[in-house]
Amino acid sequence: MTTGAKWVLACFLIVSACLSALGLGLGARSAAAPARPASDSQGMELTLDILRGGVPPWFAREPAFAARLLALATSQVGRGYVFGGATPAGFDCSGFTSWAYRKSGVELPRTSGQQFLAGKPVAVSGLRPGDLVFFGGSRVDHVGIYLSEGRFIHSSRSSGHVAVDDLSGSYWSRNFAGARRVASQEAIR
């Protein structure tokens, strides 16, 4: 990634974070939508890493589709969880993934169970940024978007907002149900 592209990406993330802090975000937030938690600084950490020259691996080596998808997804860190929500006013897990994919040009089914049936299965060892990761017990009931280095982003009911977690976390590793590559990234370019 060129220095110019790093600065453009960093500027996008900074502007996105500032707009979100003002309650404007990439899409206007309703008055009822919860504000970003003050302690959630993952988006700002990503921006600072980029400014220091440490481009996340998925921006440097993935196609434009994955970079666009993950930039959109990470811009929503801290957005509130709303059951049945599928907009920046509030997301549930599958509403978040379908929103991010749709904004990136790919339609997904609405529920995590339906999304689990879409695309091609991917082994954990073959995960690429932008792949969908699924969790559940006897049935799939949660979905997120794989980032890189074992991390994924999702709208979490338990944390109450869009967050980044590790697949190796005890709950996530114990309840991992599989992964899917929904869109051929080569076909999207």
Secondary structure, 3 states (H helix, E strand, C coil): CCHHHHHHHHHHHHHHHHHHHCCCCCCCCCCCCCCCCCCCCHHHHHHHHHHCCCCCHHHHHCCHHHHHHHHHHHCCCCCEECCCCEECCEECHHHHHHHHHHHCCCCCCCCHHHHHCCCEECCHHHCCCCCEEEEECCCEEEEEEEEECCEEEEEECCCCEEEEEECCCHHHHHCEEEEEECCCHHHHC
